[in-house]
């Protein structure tokens, strides 16, 4: 197999260019009539073969409508005039275009114009970049294509939006991780931003995939074009390399982390965007300290014409997924692609009776005399303060709970946490004896009651997840009625199930598949953890209650109940709630009154304090409860910001710690 590139002398390159000029497969310029979506359109004859471009001597300016070179407007030191002036990466010989994999087009290796000096600050400066030969999907991944991956269990089904689910429409509402997983399932990958931009604008730096002419609704689907939704892929004329919809329809994820510019600003990409095959900050690695956003390209049906420029870069959290975000896949000419998707069998990493192949499962004993009454003594708060965030967080968006596992595994004792289902993973890993799950949002508390009914009715995670499928609604409502006969809140629970079902069915199917996709496991992907949670619910050892972290009643009541039960609170999980308030006397006193011991820890996530994230969004912090209580005793500590930066940060892991050591 030919290597990606071999650097030659300028003289050797010039001779090779002359011999290859007549057979180059590269294309550019405005394309002709739309080609069939399953074929590659022939490149216009007016555009040079990419292999010959370094010797063209035209200054590298953008092509006009007739294909002639326009005057260059790039800085003098960025203009490539002859092979002798070229940078080493531009003097490479690249793998030739072979027969593309089905549904893909070949983009020949070589230099091209990237960025723009007249665009947004993050597009600057306009410069030459070089990529090796690669293949890229002819069109955005469609709903029918993506569904095959969901059926195989390798992808999560995104939120279904009305008017966006027809088979040939591009799949939307995909976050970066889901897009990456789909491409990997096919033996492909997301394109780098450099690859995507060359595919979209050709070698001469065209503004749009069809050239430099202004957009119109005859060329692309964007804000103002009817209907106000995505269109089936391949409906417009093909652009460079025979590719469809590189402008408009849906934004497209690429592999790179975002930077504020390529060069010349404080947060420049710099060397990571230079040389052969640039991959952006940290080479596009899963974790990139100081980076929170991935890059979207191409504009969408929802955004105006100004966003259709091929140099446009939009920064977006990788876990975002709305009805404007799609993608297509790529693969290098020397990267072997599986022609038929195969989902490999994953050995069971959790043998029966053991967790993560480690410590044996802990039995959950029935409650002793009077313990149920003691567990229930914590009173619920009268909730009067409005929600700081009006959204109802009925599912977790914290993907890397495993960052905390070494600090909580097997701690036992009591567990106090706020929020939704992430608590089940944490309390099961901790092997907690009792758990109090509290939230200020009554909807979240009621969702826990729904979870309880369905867990009790489901012997395994697959059964629980099936309860959320739309076709099971009638049976699931019957389970709720059986779990809460005569309960005056039953109608509210039924309504909450109906409201959350579309969102949670997608989410729970994702959770169920995490082990197969080699993600950190949770209570639904690890059967042993699920069994532990279920036994805790069967034995009545989990209490759900409304409460206010800033109130004087519920948190103190939880501490009193734990003390009477004779169990220390070993895990306190606060999610990112502390980012939304300042510490008051009630909070300080309630936390100080929790009966902890030398092993007790506080777990929190943080987004606002420039700590390295583990998943593109959250830093996962662990703090000893004793250290937290001591800091709260300082009246000068008004909020989380007053001490969180004192934490020891592990930028590689995206975690931080206060008052605790890394477990051996």
N, C-alpha and C positions, 0 to 999 in steps of 0.2 A: 504494500500500500504506500502510495506517495506521501511523504511528510507534508505537513501544513505549509511549510515555506522553507526555501533554501536561499540564502543571501548570495547574490552574484556580484561580480564587478560591474561597473557601469557599462564597459565595452561589451561584456558578455550579454548583459541585459538588452542593450541596443540591438545586437544581432538576433537575440531571441524574439524580441518584440516584432522585428520585421517578418520573421517566419510565422508568427502566431496571429498577426493582425487580421489576416483574412478569415480565420476560423474562430475568433473569439465569440463566446456565447452571450456576452454582456449586452445589455440594452439600456435605453434611456429615452428621453424626449417624451412627447405626448403620444399615448398609445392610440391605436385605431379602435374599431368597433369592439364591443365587449366580447371576450372569448368565453367559451364554455367553462363553467366553474371547475371542471375536473381536468382542464388542459392548461398548458403554458402558452401564453401568447408570444408570437415571434417578436423580437425587438425591432423597433423602427430602424431602417437602413441609414437614416441621417445621423445616427449617433455612433461615435467611435466604439470599438471593442475596448473593454476595460483594460485588457492587457497592454494595449498600445498607448494608454493615456499618458504615462509619464514622459513619453517622447513627443507629445503633441505640440508642445511649445506655445500653447494658447493662453497661458497665464492662469488657467483653472477657473475662469469666471463662469457664472451660471449661463446656461444655454438659453437663447431666445426661442420663440415659437418655431422658427425654421431650423433650429438645431445649430446655428452658428454661435460661436462663443461671444458672449457679451464682455465688455471691459471688466477687468478684475477690480474688485473693491476691497480686497483683503490687504492686510499689512504687507509691506515689501518682504519681510523676512518669512512670511508664511506662504509666498507664492512659489510654486514648483514650476520651473521653466524648462529644465533639461535633466536627463538622468544623472548627469554629473553633479547637479545641485540637490539631488534627492537625499532624503534621510535614509538610513540603512533599512528601516522597515518598508520603505517604498521601493527598494531594489530587490525585493524578494520574488521568487517564482512560486506560484501557488498551485495547489492541486487543481487540475482541470475539472470543469463541470462534467460529471457523468450523468447517467440517466437519473433524474430526480426521483426520490421516493414518491409514491402515489400521493397526489394532492399537494405537492410542493413544487417550488421553483428554485433554480440555482442562481445565486448571486456570486459572480466571479470575484476572486480575491484581488485586492489592490487598493489604492488610495481613493479618497473622496473628500468632498467639502462637508464639514460638520459644523453645527452651530450657526449663529447669526449675530452680527454686530448691531443690527437694527431691531432685534427682538427684545425679550425680557432679559433682565440681568443674568439669570442662570443659563442663558443660551450663549454667553459671550466667553471668549472671543471666537469669531469664525476661524477655523483652523483646518489643516489637513489631518485626517486620520486614516488608518490602514487596517483592514480586516482581511482575514483569510477567507478562502472560498467556503460558502455555507449554503445550506438549503433552508427555506422558510416556507411556511404554509401559504398556499395561494390565497386563502381567505381566513377570516376570524373563525375560531372554533364555534360550531353551531350547537344548538340544543340537542339535536339528535345524536351528534357525535359525543357530546359530553355525557349523555345519559348512559352510553355503553360503559363508560368508566364508573359511573355510579352503580350500575347493575353489577359490575365486577367487584365492587366493594373497595375500589382504589381511590375514589373521589367522593366528596361530600356534595349532596344535592343542595344547590343554592336556594335562597328565598325565591319562590316563584312569583313574579310580578305579572299582573294582568297585562295583556297586550304584548308580552315579551317572550312567550313560550312556544311559538310556532316552530316546527322542526328545523327550518332553514334560517331562522333568525340567529344572530350570534348569541351564545350563552352570555348572560350578564349576571350581576350580583356575585361574581367570583372574587374572593380575596386573592392576594398574591400567593398564599400558600396553596390554595386549591388549584390555581392555574399552574403552579410549579408541579404539583402532584399529577395533574393530568398529563402534562408533557412527559414527565418521567415514566408514567405508565406506558407510554408509547415508545420509550427508549429515546426520547428527545429531551429538549430543555427549553426554557424561555430564551428568546434572543437577547443578546446584550443590547444596550442602548445604541452602541455604535453600529452593530449589525442592522438593527431595525431602521436607523436613520439612513444608512446607505440604501437599504431596500426601498425606502419610501421616496428618496429624492435623487437616486442615481448618483453618478460620479461627479457631476458638474455643479452640484449644490442647488438644484431646483427648489423653489419654495414649497411646491405642492407635488403630489405624486403624478400629476399630469403636466407639470411645467410651472410657469410663473403666472399664468392667467388667474384672475380672481376666482374664488369659488362661486359656484351656482348650484341650484338644486338639481341640475342635470349632471353634475359631476360627483356630488357627495350628499350625505344625509347629515344635516346639522340644524341648529336652532333656527326656526323659521320655515323649514321645509316640512311638508305634510306627507304622511301623518306624523304626529309628534311621538314617534317611537322608532325603534330600529327597523330596518328593512331586511329582507332575506339577503344573504351574502351573494356577491357576484352580480348585482343588478346594474352597476355602473361600468363604464369602460375601464379596462385594465390599465394600470399605470406601469411604472418601471418594472422590468423583469416579468411582466404578465401578472402582477399582484393586484388583488381587489381590495377596496375599502381601506386603504392605508390612511385615508383621511375620513373622519366622521364615522357614523354608525355607533361604534363603542370605543371608548378609551381602551388602550391595550397595555397590559403590564409588560415590563421588561425586567431583566435580571438585576439591574444596577440599583445601588443606593443613590439617593439624590445628593447633590452638592449645590452650593449657591452660585457657582460659576465653574467654568473649566480652568480658568487661570485669571489672576489679577484681583481677587477679592479675599477676604479673611477666611472664608470657608471654601477655598478652591479645591477642585478635584486633584489638580496638579499632576504628578507623575502617574497616578492611577488612571488618568485619561490620555496618557501618551503612549507611544510605542505601538508595536504590533498587537492587534486584538485587545484593545483596552476594555477593561471590565468594570471601571468605576471604583469608588471607594471600597477598600478591603477586598477587591476582586469579586465583589458580589456575594461574599461569604454570608452564612446564615446570621452571624452576629457581627456588627460593625460598631465598635465603641463610638459614642457621640452621634450616631446616625439613627434617625427615627423613621425616615420615609424612603419608600421605593419610588421608582419613576413610572409615570404613565405617558404614553405617546399617542398622537393622532387625533385628538379631539373626539367629540361624540355627537349624537343626535340632540343632546341637551344643551350643548355649548355653542357659542357663536362662531362665525366664520374665522375670526382672528385666531382661534385655537386649532385650526386645521393645518397650520404651518408644520412642515415635517421637523423643523428644529425645536418646536414647542416642547417644553418639559413640564410636567405637572407632578408635584410632590404629593404623595399620598401614603397614609399608614398602611402597611402591608396587610393588616387584618380588616381593612375597609372592604365592604362589598355592597354596592348599590346598583340600581338598574342602568348604570352607565359604564360599568367596568367589565371588559372582556379581555381577550388575549388571542395570540396565535403562537405556534411553536416553531422552533428552529433546530438545526443540527449541523455540526461541522462536516465538511466533506470527508474528513478522516475519522469521524465518530461513527461507530457501527450502530445502526438503528434496528430495532426489532420491527419487522414488517407486520407481525401478528402480535397484538398485545397479549402478554402473559402476566398474570398476577402470581408471583411465586408463593409457594407454600411457606409459611413462617412457622418454624418450630414453636411449640407451646413453651413460652418462657416462664410460665407459671404452673408448675406441676400441681396436681390436685393436692390440696391441703397445705400449700405453701404460697407465700407472697413473694413475687419477683425471684423465685428460686431460693429464697433466703429463710427467714425465721418461720417456724410452723405457725399456722393460723391459731389465734387465741379464741377460745370458746367464750361465748357471751352467756353469762349465767342469768337465770330469772331474777327479778327483783326480790329482795328480802322483805320481811315484814316492815311496813311503814316507809319503805324507800320511795314508793311511788308518790306518797303524800309529800315527802320531803322534796322530791324533785319538782313538784308542782307548787312549792311555796313561793317561788319568785313571782312577784306580782307584775302584771302588764301595766305599761305606762299609759296615761291619758295623753294622746298625741295631739298637740296643738300647733307646733311649729311647722310651717310649710316645707315641703321637700326642697332641698337645695338644688336638686336636679329633677325636673318633673318626669323624666323617663323612668320606666319600671325595669330594673335590671333582674329579669327572671332567669337569666343564664349567665354563666361566667364568660368573660373574655380574657381571662388570665390563662395562657397556654402552657406556662412553664412552672406549674406547682412543684415539679420535681426538684427545683432549686432548694426547696425547703425540706425534702424528705430526709436528708442526713441528720437534720436537727430535731425531727419529731418522731422518727420511726420508733414504735414501741414504747412511747413515753407513758401511756396509760393515763390514769387520773381523769380530771374533768376537762372538757373542751367548751370554750365559749367563742362563738363566731357570728359574724353578720354576713348578709348576702345570700346567695342562692346555692346551687348544687356543688360548687367547689368545696363547700364544707364537708360533703360526704367523703370525697377523696382524702381530705386532710384528717378527719377524725378516724377514718379507717386505717390510714397509715400509722397514726398515733396509737391505735388500739385503745381509744378512749373508753373509760368505764361509763361515763355519763356525758351528755352533750346538751347544751342550750344554744339554740339557733335563733337569733334575734334580728329584727330589722325594723327601721322606722317606717318603711313603706309597707302598708298592710297588704298590698298585692303580693309582695314577695313572700310574706308569711303565709298567705292563703295558698300560693303555689306550692309551698312546702307541704301543706296538708294534702294537696292533690298528689304530689310525689309519694307521700306516705301510703295513700290508698292503693296506688298502682304498684308500688314496690311490694306491699303485702300480698298482692294478687299475682305477682310474677316471680317465679322461682329463679329466673336467670335474667341477665341484662337484656338478652334478645326479646324476651317477653315484655319487659318494661318498655323498651323502645317501640315495640309493635303497637303498644297502646296509644301511641301518638300519631300513627298513620291515619290519614283522613278516612280511609274506608273502615276503620275500627271505631269511629266516633260513637256509634250507638252502643257497642259493647262496653266501651270505656265509661260512658255516662252511667251505665248500669253498675259498673264496679264502684263508682263514686257513691251512688245511691245505697249500695250494699254496705259500704264502709262507714257511711254517716247517716244511718236511718233516723229520720225525725229531726235531724240537725237543722236549725233555722238558717244556717249559713250555706246549706247545700245548694240552693239556686245560685248563690254567688260563686261557689266552687265550680259549678257547671259552666257558668259564663266565663270564668277565668280560663278554664280548660279550652273552651271554644276560641277565645281571643288569642291565647298563646300557642295553640296547636300548630299553625303554619310555621311559626318561627322555631318552636322547640323540636318539631319532628326532624327538621334539617340538622339542627344542632346535635340532637341525641344520636342520630345516625353517624354524624362525624365522630362523636365520642366513642361510639361502639367500635369504629374502625381504627382507632388510634394504635392499637397493638399491631394490627396487620400492616400498618404503614410505618411501623417502627418509631412512632412518636412516644413521648413520655406517657405512661399509662395513667388511668384514672379509674374511678369507681365503676364505670360502665365498660371499660376495656379490660379490666382485670377481674375475672370471675370471683377470685378470693376476696377482693375488696368489696364487691357487690354483696357477697354472702355476709360479710361482716356488717355492712350497713343494714341489710335486711334483718339480721338477727337483733341488732340494736333496736330496730323499729318493732319487731315482734315482741320483744321484751319490754317495750315502753321506756327505753333508756334515752330517748331523744325528745326534748321539749321544744316546741316552736312557740315563740311569743313576740308580741309587739313591744317595742321599746326604743328609747332615745339614748344614744351615747352621751348626750349632754343633759339628760334628765337625772333626777335624784333618786329614782325608784328602782327601775328594772335591773340595771347592772349591779347595784348593791344587793338586790334581792337574789341574783344569781350567785354572788359571792357568799351570801348567808346560807343558801341552800346547799352549796358545795361543802361549806364548813360543817353543817349539820350531818351531811352524808359521810363526812370524814374523808373527803377526797380533795387533794390540791388541784387547783386549776393549772394544768400543765401547758395548754395551748390557748392563746388568745389571738384570734384572727380578725384583723380590722380592715382588710382589703385596702382601698385608697381613701377611706372616709375622712382621715385626718387632713387631707388636702383641701377639704371643704369647710373646715371650721377652726376656730381658735380655742385653745383649752380654757375651760371655765372651772370654777371651784367644784362643781358637781362631778365633772369628768375626772379631775385630779383625785377627788376623794373616792370615787367608785373604783377606779383602777387600783388605787393604793389598798383598798379593802378586799381585793380578790385574794383568796388564800393560796398563794403560790409556794414554791419551794425552789431549791437551787437549780432545778432542771427546767423551770417554767420559761416559756419563750413567747414573744409577741411577733406575729407575722403581719407584714403590710406590703402593699405594692405602691410604687411611686412613679409618677410620670413627669412631675413639674420641676424637679430639682436637678436636671441635667446629669442624672446618674445613668451609667451604661445600662441599656435595656437588654433583657434576655430574649425578647421576642419581637423587637422592633417597637415596643410600646412601654412595657413595664420593667422597672427594676424590682427585684424580689429581695426584700430586706427582712432579716431576722434580728431580734434584739432580746436580750434577757429581760424578763419581767422586772427583775430587781433593778436593772439599769434604767428601765423606763420609769419606774416609780421614783427613783432618785432624781432623774432629770425633771420630772413633773413637780418635784418638791422645790425646784428653783423658781421663784416668782418671775425671774427674768425670761423664762422659757414660755413664750406666748403661744407657740404653735410648732408644728412639725419642722418648719423651715429653720427654727432656732437651733436644732441639733442634728438634723438628718445628714448635713454635709460633713459631720464628724465621723461618719461611718467609714469602715474599711471596705473599699469597693473592689470587687473582682470583675474587671471589665470583660474578661473572656467569657465568664459565666453569666454576666448581667445581674449579679446579686451583690448584696452588701450586708454588713453585720455590725452590730453595736453590742459590746459587753459579752460577746460569745466568741468561742474559738471554733475553728473549722474542725468538725469531728474527724477522728482518725479512722 
